[in-house]
Amino acid sequence: MSGSEAGQELERFGYTQELRRSLGFRDLLIYGLVFMVPIAPFGIFGSVFSGSGGMIALAYAIGMLAMLFTANSYAQMAKAFPMAGSVYTYAGRGINSMVGFASGWMILLDYVLVPSLLYLIAGIAMNSLLPAIPVWLWLVAFVLLNTAVNYLGIEMTARVNRVMLAAQLVILAIFLVIGIVALAQGKGHGFSFSPLFDSGTFSWPLIFGAVSVAVLSFLGFDGISTLAEENRDSAKAIGRSMVAALLVTGVLFIVQTWVAALLVPDPASLIKDGDAAGTAFYDAARVAGGGWLAVLTAAATAVSWGFANSLVAQAATSRLLYAMARDRQLPAFLGKVHPTRRVPVNATLLVAGVSLALGLYMQSRDDGVTLLSSLVNFGAMTAFLVLHVSVVIHYVIRNRSRNWWKHLVAPVIGFAILGYVVINAKVAAQLLGFVWLGIGLVVLIGLLVAGRRPALAGMTGEEGK
């Protein structure tokens, strides 16, 4: 379908085309790349390195594989239901509306909290560079800036994305060139395959435990699906841009972490106690090029996480809230679209407020970053599990598809990998994630008692059950 045909298809599902269809494949690809952040491993390098026993490149390779299977499931559901809402829409229409509500609730744990996490990490990084300016002031500045850009419309967001992506790629290229030259000159520990496999420390539970943290760098490719109603090309562009974004960033993640792992000053100590996890990448950059490279990579991390990544995260979250609100599963005021900007204005402002409040609260806690990271990852992984099930039920069971690879084998493999990741996630993440799910179930029961059974527009009674 073309963009205009997709708009007509949207009306067939019971919705009115309110958002502006102005994004092409390139815009979607750039959006996904910026959301994932090509230099995302800079900020969590130490944690993944420590958790993987030094096999950080392997952790990212497995994470990319898992996300590629998930991208396939997203692509299949985006073709079937070309509308905003991400997992909420796909599970609701692929399985039933109540499962859709539960999935939307779990993915909210990712979407609503991830801007707060990004602002917090960026604020801490900027404070380390400019100690005179407190973390909370950086938080306020980043939130106000991103909210203003998103309010101006999706086209403005897309233009800013292009500039930020180019800057990140330049900085990454600088690090890789200097890092590889430094290794060739004998700095660091010399070339080896240990970041990919180390027989002395390898175990599957160890690696998948690290993958549960590493996948934080990949989260964001799914945000492309929330722009389905702003995509001017065919619905297939959504799936293609997801896969392309994952492949590009996955390769970049593996290469940069491999080089950095060979430059870490004291890898044994980092693996053992992880005390230097927060600055591990910058320490590696210092070994390669000196203090200026350490400062450059730290500043790039702060700007990329606090502005570029959180900008698109805020946009994606507002679209998810908009989709749930117009189906009366969240307060109706979140479904309001600005008459000229064509953006979900109230949802955008709410995300800004929640992000600021949570960021200010978490910056006062010693475990703020860890706690938010755990919740974000658990919410995303559990929602992705339901996504894979949605593909099988919608295509194979309901529509008798015989495309066994795309509609059965690939979703089952993706489900198995992510299931193992969730099982090996930290206990704290599992506990807090299930508490959030429990709250969602209570809300769902409340809706049922009030006679407001979750229902998606255009669905018959049988489809919604």
Legacy VTK file of the C-alpha trace (Angstrom):
# vtk DataFile Version 3.0
C-alpha trace
ASCII
DATASET POLYDATA
POINTS 465 float
0.000 0.000 0.000
1.068 3.575 -0.644
0.745 6.194 2.074
-2.657 7.340 0.753
-3.884 3.753 0.534
-2.666 3.177 4.081
-4.724 6.170 5.161
-7.807 4.615 3.596
-6.956 1.298 5.261
-6.701 3.132 8.579
-10.267 4.353 8.126
-11.357 0.775 7.435
-10.069 -0.117 10.899
-12.269 2.598 12.393
-9.771 5.469 12.737
-9.435 8.880 11.127
-6.117 9.921 9.580
-5.085 12.724 11.971
-1.284 12.603 11.952
0.686 13.954 8.979
2.096 11.368 6.549
5.447 12.975 5.707
8.121 10.371 6.551
9.855 8.192 3.960
12.086 5.111 4.338
15.179 7.239 4.922
13.442 9.232 7.657
12.279 6.033 9.354
15.764 4.510 9.114
17.396 7.621 10.574
14.751 7.751 13.307
15.557 4.148 14.276
19.324 4.745 14.172
19.039 7.838 16.343
16.659 6.079 18.755
19.137 3.212 19.208
22.108 5.643 19.195
25.114 4.375 17.179
27.342 5.130 20.190
24.922 3.697 22.777
27.511 1.191 24.130
29.640 4.121 25.341
27.277 4.634 28.283
26.789 1.010 29.417
30.031 -0.542 28.147
31.424 -1.261 31.617
28.277 -2.978 32.884
28.016 -5.267 29.843
31.765 -5.985 29.835
31.678 -6.946 33.503
28.488 -8.981 33.198
29.727 -10.934 30.166
33.088 -11.868 31.612
34.753 -9.662 28.994
32.883 -11.211 26.040
31.039 -8.004 25.283
31.110 -8.378 21.482
29.408 -11.775 21.836
26.705 -10.272 24.056
25.956 -7.625 21.441
26.002 -10.171 18.592
23.402 -12.333 20.355
21.378 -9.244 21.222
21.326 -8.218 17.552
20.218 -11.708 16.512
17.357 -11.679 19.017
16.228 -8.245 17.886
16.334 -9.239 14.196
13.815 -12.003 14.873
11.722 -9.478 16.780
11.986 -7.017 13.883
10.591 -9.710 11.580
7.564 -10.068 13.827
7.112 -6.291 13.902
7.326 -6.181 10.106
4.674 -8.847 9.680
2.242 -7.160 12.059
2.923 -3.704 10.588
1.809 -5.033 7.174
-1.359 -6.469 8.693
-2.192 -3.422 10.833
-0.527 -0.228 9.460
-1.262 2.047 12.396
0.385 3.574 15.471
0.479 1.741 18.790
3.342 -0.743 18.451
2.854 -3.973 20.449
-0.368 -2.639 21.952
-2.012 -2.510 18.522
-0.475 -5.720 17.174
-1.304 -7.891 20.192
-4.763 -6.338 20.526
-5.676 -7.070 16.932
-3.566 -10.188 16.479
-4.781 -11.949 19.647
-7.493 -9.965 21.454
-8.063 -6.560 22.963
-7.378 -7.539 26.578
-4.016 -9.056 25.671
-3.385 -5.873 23.715
-4.052 -3.791 26.810
-1.684 -5.949 28.902
1.005 -5.725 26.206
0.560 -1.986 25.907
0.847 -1.709 29.672
4.129 -3.661 29.681
5.639 -1.750 26.761
4.705 1.451 28.623
7.265 0.359 31.206
9.830 0.728 28.430
8.452 3.739 26.569
7.449 5.932 29.516
10.555 5.242 31.609
13.219 5.266 28.900
13.196 9.085 28.428
13.766 9.468 32.191
16.667 7.003 32.018
18.211 8.828 29.065
17.893 12.237 30.705
19.399 10.905 33.928
22.424 9.299 32.244
23.009 12.427 30.177
22.671 14.701 33.201
25.190 12.657 35.177
27.623 12.645 32.247
27.366 16.419 31.768
27.760 16.988 35.492
31.002 14.977 35.397
32.281 17.331 32.695
30.891 20.527 34.260
30.535 19.858 38.018
29.376 23.423 38.709
26.077 22.694 36.966
23.970 20.194 38.988
22.387 17.089 37.478
18.842 18.364 38.053
19.498 21.495 35.989
20.746 19.410 33.064
17.590 17.295 33.361
15.360 20.355 33.120
17.311 21.751 30.162
17.172 18.507 28.157
13.448 18.009 28.826
12.535 21.557 27.780
14.649 21.385 24.623
13.249 18.056 23.441
9.668 18.983 24.241
9.999 22.165 22.166
11.393 20.262 19.161
8.709 17.554 19.327
5.975 20.177 19.708
7.086 21.816 16.459
6.137 18.675 14.522
7.494 15.383 13.263
9.264 17.070 10.319
11.344 19.174 12.733
12.157 16.042 14.727
13.263 14.298 11.510
15.555 17.198 10.513
17.214 17.288 13.931
17.638 13.510 13.765
19.720 13.765 10.575
22.124 16.274 12.128
22.537 14.298 15.351
23.105 11.022 13.507
25.861 12.555 11.368
27.602 13.945 14.466
27.485 10.586 16.265
28.899 8.722 13.276
31.781 11.196 12.988
32.697 10.781 16.665
32.432 6.993 16.416
34.706 7.030 13.348
37.264 9.124 15.252
37.291 6.644 18.143
37.567 3.587 15.889
40.402 5.003 13.785
42.412 6.157 16.802
41.627 2.948 18.705
42.704 0.638 15.880
45.888 2.677 15.291
46.640 2.519 19.021
46.278 -1.276 19.029
48.565 -1.506 16.000
51.122 0.562 17.922
51.076 -1.898 20.803
48.784 -0.027 23.189
46.147 -1.940 25.130
46.265 -5.730 25.095
46.806 -6.362 21.383
44.362 -7.985 18.994
42.490 -11.068 20.176
39.117 -12.812 19.848
38.485 -12.740 23.623
35.736 -10.072 23.363
33.867 -12.564 21.160
34.723 -15.787 23.003
36.787 -16.659 26.073
36.738 -20.340 27.013
37.937 -19.504 30.512
34.815 -17.545 31.472
32.161 -18.633 28.962
28.759 -19.946 30.070
25.344 -19.447 28.484
23.677 -18.056 31.640
26.549 -15.559 31.988
26.252 -14.364 28.392
22.462 -14.131 28.397
22.570 -12.256 31.681
24.794 -9.698 29.935
22.526 -9.712 26.881
19.644 -8.643 29.146
21.612 -5.422 29.755
23.101 -5.063 26.260
19.675 -5.083 24.592
19.119 -1.640 26.121
21.300 -0.362 23.263
18.966 -1.937 20.684
15.695 -0.709 22.157
14.321 1.925 19.847
14.122 0.076 16.545
10.568 -0.833 17.617
9.805 2.868 17.982
9.695 3.028 14.174
6.387 1.149 14.324
4.801 3.984 16.312
5.236 6.219 13.227
3.130 3.959 10.980
0.474 6.656 10.589
3.126 9.219 9.621
4.763 6.960 7.013
4.068 8.151 3.454
5.394 4.984 1.774
4.022 1.444 1.764
3.572 -0.440 5.024
6.568 -2.607 4.081
8.816 0.419 4.658
8.234 0.039 8.400
9.638 -3.491 8.472
12.496 -2.760 6.069
13.633 0.260 8.057
13.596 -1.753 11.307
15.775 -4.526 9.889
18.142 -2.058 8.205
18.524 -0.012 11.403
19.246 -3.133 13.445
21.862 -4.448 11.021
23.693 -1.119 10.810
23.751 -0.450 14.546
24.436 -4.093 15.411
27.617 -4.122 13.342
28.675 -0.758 14.790
28.026 -1.991 18.346
30.087 -5.160 17.856
33.044 -3.331 16.263
33.241 -0.476 18.788
32.903 -2.709 21.851
35.485 -5.141 20.451
38.031 -2.334 20.002
37.258 -0.784 23.389
37.495 -4.172 25.149
41.069 -4.542 23.895
41.953 -1.108 25.311
40.434 -1.385 28.820
43.226 -0.607 31.327
42.447 -3.395 33.828
39.922 -5.890 32.381
40.334 -8.441 35.187
39.452 -5.863 37.844
36.488 -4.588 35.781
35.113 -8.126 35.443
35.632 -8.892 39.125
34.105 -5.876 40.866
32.891 -3.468 38.160
33.816 -0.414 40.231
34.931 1.478 37.120
31.962 0.366 35.011
30.563 3.879 34.617
33.761 5.273 33.071
35.155 2.090 31.479
34.645 3.198 27.871
36.135 6.622 28.510
39.106 4.964 30.249
39.630 2.862 27.121
39.418 6.000 24.975
42.044 7.638 27.197
44.402 4.708 26.604
43.903 5.058 22.849
44.130 8.806 22.369
44.611 10.578 25.666
42.403 12.792 27.826
40.861 14.722 24.934
39.376 11.542 23.434
37.997 10.518 26.829
36.280 13.906 27.192
34.993 13.806 23.604
33.391 10.368 24.015
31.886 11.325 27.394
30.398 14.534 25.990
29.090 12.692 22.942
27.384 10.165 25.217
25.704 12.936 27.192
24.380 14.810 24.158
23.343 11.657 22.292
21.441 10.150 25.224
20.076 13.410 26.609
19.049 15.052 23.350
19.070 12.827 20.258
17.869 9.560 21.818
15.446 11.071 24.299
14.000 13.284 21.536
12.822 10.296 19.513
11.930 8.361 22.671
9.576 11.137 23.711
8.022 11.151 20.224
7.483 7.372 20.235
6.021 7.350 23.745
3.550 10.101 22.921
2.313 8.072 19.905
1.755 4.996 22.051
-0.234 7.013 24.606
-2.192 8.598 21.736
-3.073 5.173 20.293
-4.261 3.806 23.643
-6.203 6.982 24.473
-8.221 7.034 21.257
-9.288 3.461 22.079
-10.496 4.716 25.505
-7.918 2.603 27.364
-6.209 5.717 28.691
-7.734 9.151 29.470
-9.232 10.748 26.344
-7.264 14.001 26.677
-4.111 12.084 25.641
-5.675 11.517 22.223
-5.805 15.245 21.379
-3.906 16.178 18.206
-2.660 19.743 17.643
-4.731 21.290 14.815
-1.752 22.668 12.854
1.324 20.800 14.141
-0.500 17.450 13.755
1.236 15.975 16.804
-0.364 14.388 19.919
0.245 17.494 21.966
-1.134 16.456 25.382
0.636 13.095 25.254
3.882 14.865 24.375
3.558 17.242 27.322
2.643 14.416 29.712
5.711 12.409 28.707
7.839 15.495 29.338
6.349 15.972 32.800
6.692 12.328 33.814
10.255 12.160 32.474
11.265 15.236 34.430
9.624 14.095 37.670
11.100 10.584 37.506
14.505 11.881 36.468
14.629 14.318 39.379
13.593 11.573 41.802
15.988 8.942 40.472
18.971 11.286 40.404
18.764 11.406 44.191
19.110 7.600 44.429
22.410 5.743 44.194
20.752 2.955 42.205
18.648 5.229 39.993
20.246 4.292 36.661
20.329 0.572 37.472
16.713 0.535 38.622
15.404 2.376 35.569
17.495 0.221 33.199
16.125 -2.982 34.720
12.523 -1.830 34.425
12.929 -0.573 30.857
14.497 -3.816 29.630
12.035 -6.113 31.386
9.043 -4.203 30.047
10.337 -4.334 26.493
11.341 -8.006 26.558
8.026 -9.250 27.938
6.069 -7.174 25.403
8.221 -8.574 22.592
7.385 -12.099 23.751
3.683 -11.356 23.257
4.461 -9.832 19.851
5.922 -13.137 18.625
2.830 -14.993 19.834
0.639 -12.447 17.996
2.280 -13.253 14.667
1.636 -16.989 15.035
-1.982 -16.554 16.145
-2.900 -13.917 13.547
-1.222 -15.467 10.521
-0.970 -19.216 11.113
-4.000 -19.944 13.310
-6.478 -17.265 12.254
-5.547 -16.761 8.584
-4.071 -20.209 7.796
-0.793 -18.812 6.440
1.681 -21.333 5.046
4.654 -18.990 5.111
6.221 -21.147 7.781
9.470 -19.223 8.141
8.115 -15.682 8.631
4.928 -16.626 10.470
5.984 -19.598 12.611
9.660 -20.569 12.723
11.154 -17.069 13.064
8.660 -15.952 15.771
9.246 -19.178 17.744
13.032 -18.745 17.597
12.707 -15.085 18.606
10.428 -16.055 21.488
12.893 -18.713 22.689
15.883 -16.353 22.673
14.048 -13.537 24.448
12.501 -15.978 26.914
15.963 -17.150 27.919
17.107 -13.532 28.249
14.159 -12.722 30.566
14.807 -15.841 32.669
18.445 -14.836 33.118
17.668 -11.194 33.885
18.417 -9.864 37.346
15.969 -10.891 40.046
15.261 -7.253 40.897
14.194 -6.588 37.304
11.922 -9.626 37.309
10.320 -8.643 40.610
9.677 -5.024 39.669
8.462 -6.042 36.215
5.884 -8.443 37.606
4.760 -5.825 40.122
4.099 -3.475 37.204
2.228 -6.234 35.358
0.149 -6.854 38.498
-0.799 -3.173 38.622
-1.824 -3.366 34.973
-4.031 -6.381 35.635
-5.717 -4.500 38.490
-6.380 -1.589 36.111
-7.765 -4.037 33.533
-10.091 -5.598 36.108
-11.235 -2.103 37.071
-12.088 -1.364 33.433
-14.077 -4.592 33.172
-15.976 -3.905 36.403
-16.777 -0.401 35.157
-18.157 -1.865 31.947
-15.298 -0.512 29.832
-13.943 -3.724 28.375
-10.868 -2.865 26.261
-11.909 -2.658 22.624
-10.148 -1.484 19.496
-11.950 0.572 16.882
-13.342 -1.368 13.955
-13.160 -4.785 15.650
-16.152 -7.035 15.916
-17.123 -8.621 19.191
-15.545 -11.921 18.191
-12.268 -10.320 17.177
-12.032 -8.438 20.440
-12.462 -11.495 22.626
LINES 1 466
465 0 1 2 3 4 5 6 7 8 9 10 11 12 13 14 15 16 17 18 19 20 21 22 23 24 25 26 27 28 29 30 31 32 33 34 35 36 37 38 39 40 41 42 43 44 45 46 47 48 49 50 51 52 53 54 55 56 57 58 59 60 61 62 63 64 65 66 67 68 69 70 71 72 73 74 75 76 77 78 79 80 81 82 83 84 85 86 87 88 89 90 91 92 93 94 95 96 97 98 99 100 101 102 103 104 105 106 107 108 109 110 111 112 113 114 115 116 117 118 119 120 121 122 123 124 125 126 127 128 129 130 131 132 133 134 135 136 137 138 139 140 141 142 143 144 145 146 147 148 149 150 151 152 153 154 155 156 157 158 159 160 161 162 163 164 165 166 167 168 169 170 171 172 173 174 175 176 177 178 179 180 181 182 183 184 185 186 187 188 189 190 191 192 193 194 195 196 197 198 199 200 201 202 203 204 205 206 207 208 209 210 211 212 213 214 215 216 217 218 219 220 221 222 223 224 225 226 227 228 229 230 231 232 233 234 235 236 237 238 239 240 241 242 243 244 245 246 247 248 249 250 251 252 253 254 255 256 257 258 259 260 261 262 263 264 265 266 267 268 269 270 271 272 273 274 275 276 277 278 279 280 281 282 283 284 285 286 287 288 289 290 291 292 293 294 295 296 297 298 299 300 301 302 303 304 305 306 307 308 309 310 311 312 313 314 315 316 317 318 319 320 321 322 323 324 325 326 327 328 329 330 331 332 333 334 335 336 337 338 339 340 341 342 343 344 345 346 347 348 349 350 351 352 353 354 355 356 357 358 359 360 361 362 363 364 365 366 367 368 369 370 371 372 373 374 375 376 377 378 379 380 381 382 383 384 385 386 387 388 389 390 391 392 393 394 395 396 397 398 399 400 401 402 403 404 405 406 407 408 409 410 411 412 413 414 415 416 417 418 419 420 421 422 423 424 425 426 427 428 429 430 431 432 433 434 435 436 437 438 439 440 441 442 443 444 445 446 447 448 449 450 451 452 453 454 455 456 457 458 459 460 461 462 463 464
